[in-house]
Amino acid sequence: MGKYNIKTLAISDELFAVDNKRVLAFCDRIKSYKISWGCSLRVPEIKSDLLRLMKDSGCNGISTGLESGVPEILKSMRKGVTVKQLKKALDVFANSDMVMLGNLIFGDVSETKDTVKTTIDLWKRYNQSVYIHLGTVRAFPGSHIYKLACQKGIITDKEQFLKDGYFNINISKMNDSDYFDMLSQITELSYLPQIPAKSVRILDVNNDGFCEVEWQCRRCNIVHTLLQVHFLQAPICICSCGVQNSVEPFRNVSCKSVELMAALPEDEVIAFWGVGSQYSRLTRFYECLDSNRFIQIDASEHQQKMTRLGKKIYSPDIIAKKEIKFVIITSPIAKDAIFKTIEKEYPSVIKVFFPNLFRIKEELVTTFQLIVSN
């Protein structure tokens, strides 16, 4: 440990806690090194007394596969756990000071619209106290799911499947329409705030929408400062007490539609490019953006098969097809790349906007900042 100055250890062993004696011995041994460590636990192994012991020895995070809230799906996935055990584990985590990452996976071969609803209801029950990631079954080459998809003729060209590099396919009992409705639903849910911090306050604002944020831990009330986070993002921050907090700066921004819409032309079709989490937060606070004159576009073919807010997601080619003149970019990370694409491929666009934040005296207000005007 001393030779390499190791400060953190990640244990990749799904059977780490099968033998409690081994865990006790490990905790006793590693405690003296005073380093942080993390591991994975199966649902039946999650017990409050074990978590306290692990935390005391330096454990700062545990991941676990929840997968589903439906007995039939858990059986189909060969998880070897019950819904009762799963809920008990979530209750333990909800009342602990341990960082936890759980996963719910949708799209199993036995998945139906009803089983999707049951698992989502489970997520809603715990999402304010435990961080649970929502994902989908993926057919990685060599896996049982992949072989099954090949046998059923869902994957017909193995080479092209690898070239596409996208392993989400419909192997469920749902038709494709219901399957993509499911994907749309869990994507929108994943953008909602989970485990929110007790309070969030924007201290300072930069010209590009990034800001300095003060947040208070939901468990121990310690106040922290977070530098340079975009006001439309919501990072998961870990307090020194070990608890996760979702820090959403936009919670405290004044939602004045008048200032927001003032920068935009009236009665024109306007395209939102990028329908990720930033777009979701913006439209969640501003109902005026749900008007039919606002359309959603994304370059991802996968996204184009889905909906957002119940509305179709188009390919960027609709800009040329409808000769759209105004575009709002809603991705801080991809902003420059999207802007270059617009300049190069879509001459009909005369104005490009980007969501920004400004301060009027002590009041924070959102607007659409003009990036370029041709």
C-alpha positions, -999 to +999 in steps of 0.1 A: +000+000+000+027+024+010+049+017-020+023+027-045+004+052-024-029+034-029-058+054-015-088+035-029-095-001-035-123-015-057-132-052-051-147-069-082-160-101-067-197-109-069-193-135-041-174-112-018-199-115+011-211-151+006-189-161+036-195-136+064-164-148+082-143-138+052-159-103+052-153-099+089-116-109+085-112-086+055-127-056+074-105-062+104-074-064+082-080-035+059-091-011+086-055-004+097-045+008+062-070+037+065-080+036+028-114+038+012-128+007-006-159-004-023-175-037-035-206-054-048-231-073-027-259-096-036-293-086-022-296-114+004-262-103+019-272-067+026-278-064+064-275-033+086-250-047+110-227-058+081-229-023+065-219-006+097-189-029+100-179-023+064-183+014+067-162+015+099-134-002+081-133+023+052-160+010+028-174+040+010-197+025-016-217-006-025-233-016-057-260-042-061-282-057-088-318-052-080-330-059-116-367-061-112-396-058-088-415-088-103-410-124-092-414-138-127-387-115-141-363-123-113-368-160-119-363-155-157-331-136-150-320-165-127-313-140-099-320-164-070-336-136-049-372-127-040-390-093-041-393-095-003-355-097+000-350-069-025-374-046-006-357-055+027-323-046+012-336-012+000-350-005+034-316-012+050-299+012+025-325+039+029-317+040+067-280+037+064-251+062+058-236+041+030-233+051-006-253+027-027-258+022-064-286-001-074-298-011-109-332-020-123-330-036-157-360-036-181-366-056-212-361-092-201-375-120-222-405-123-198-411-085-197-446-071-204-462-037-201-476-048-167-443-060-153-427-027-164-453-008-144-447-029-113-409-023-114-414+014-120-437+016-090-409+000-069-385+027-082-409+055-073-412+041-038-375+043-031-360+069-055-361+097-028-340+077-004-318+054-025-301+060-059-313+035-084-302+035-120-327+025-147-313+005-175-322-021-202-312-057-210-283-057-235-274-085-259-236-085-255-220-110-279-215-144-262-241-138-235-272-159-230-294-131-243-273-127-275-275-164-283-313-164-277-317-134-300-297-152-327-318-183-323-351-163-325-339-145-356-339-111-339-302-107-347-298-118-384-265-103-393-239-108-365-212-088-382-234-058-387-247-061-351-211-057-339-204-028-363-235-010-351-222-013-315-256-009-300-267-039-280-303-029-270-328-051-288-363-061-281-363-097-268-393-091-245-430-102-248-438-066-259-442-055-295-417-029-308-441+000-302-446-009-266-409-017-262-398+018-274-426+034-252-409+016-223-375+030-233-390+065-235-406+062-201-376+049-182-354+075-200-377+104-188-378+089-153-341+087-151-339+125-157-361+132-126-342+142-094-334+114-071-322+116-035-323+154-036-300+175-013-318+192+015-312+226+000-294+240-031-284+276-037-266+292-066-239+315-053-224+329-085-231+327-122-207+328-152-216+339-187-218+304-201-244+291-177-220+274-154-223+284-118-210+280-082-235+261-060-239+256-023-258+225-012-268+210+022-266+173+028-300+156+031-288+134+060-263+153+082-270+189+071-234+197+064-231+226+038-208+221+008-197+242-022-197+228-057-178+247-084-185+250-121-217+230-127-240+239-155-274+251-141-292+225-161-272+196-148-278+176-116-247+158-104-248+132-077-225+145-049-213+124-019-212+141+015-183+134+039-209+114+059-211+090+030-246+099+018-254+107-019-272+139-028-286+150-061-276+186-066-300+204-090-292+241-093-323+247-115-345+240-084-340+276-073-341+295-106-370+318-111-393+303-138-405+333-157-417+324-191-419+360-202-381+365-200-374+330-214-396+335-245-386+371-252-355+361-269-373+338-294-392+347-325-430+344-324-450+320-345-419+302-359-411+265-358-381+261-334-361+229-331-345+217-298-314+198-307-305+173-280-332+157-259-312+146-229-313+155-193-308+192-197-337+195-222-358+174-198-352+198-169-358+228-190-392+216-203-401+203-168-401+238-155-414+256-185-447+244-198-447+270-226-420+249-243-445+221-249-461+240-277-464+223-311-442+249-327-413+234-307-400+202-322-374+177-309-344+165-328-315+142-320-288+127-342-291+093-325-312+068-346-321+050-313-335+083-298-355+088-330-375+056-323-385+070-289-406+100-277-400+127-252-430+144-235-451+122-257-438+139-289-418+124-317-380+129-319-369+137-354-336+133-373-317+166-378-325+163-415-359+177-407-342+211-405-335+210-442-368+194-451-389+221-433-363+249-438-362+255-401-346+289-393-342+287-355-324+260-334-319+258-296-290+236-286-296+219-252-264+200-246-236+219-228-211+191-237-220+187-274-228+224-280-197+231-301-200+199-322-237+205-329-231+242-338-204+232-363-228+207-379-255+233-382-230+257-398-218+231-423-250+212-432-280+234-425-278+268-443-315+275-436-307+282-399-303+319-393-302+319-355-289+294-329-297+298-292-284+282-260-301+281-226-284+305-202-288+320-167-284+356-157-290+376-125-314+406-122-303+421-089-309+391-065-331+372-089-319+344-112-337+342-145-333+318-175-331+330-211-321+317-245-288+333-254-282+340-291-251+322-302-251+333-338-273+353-362-268+350-399 
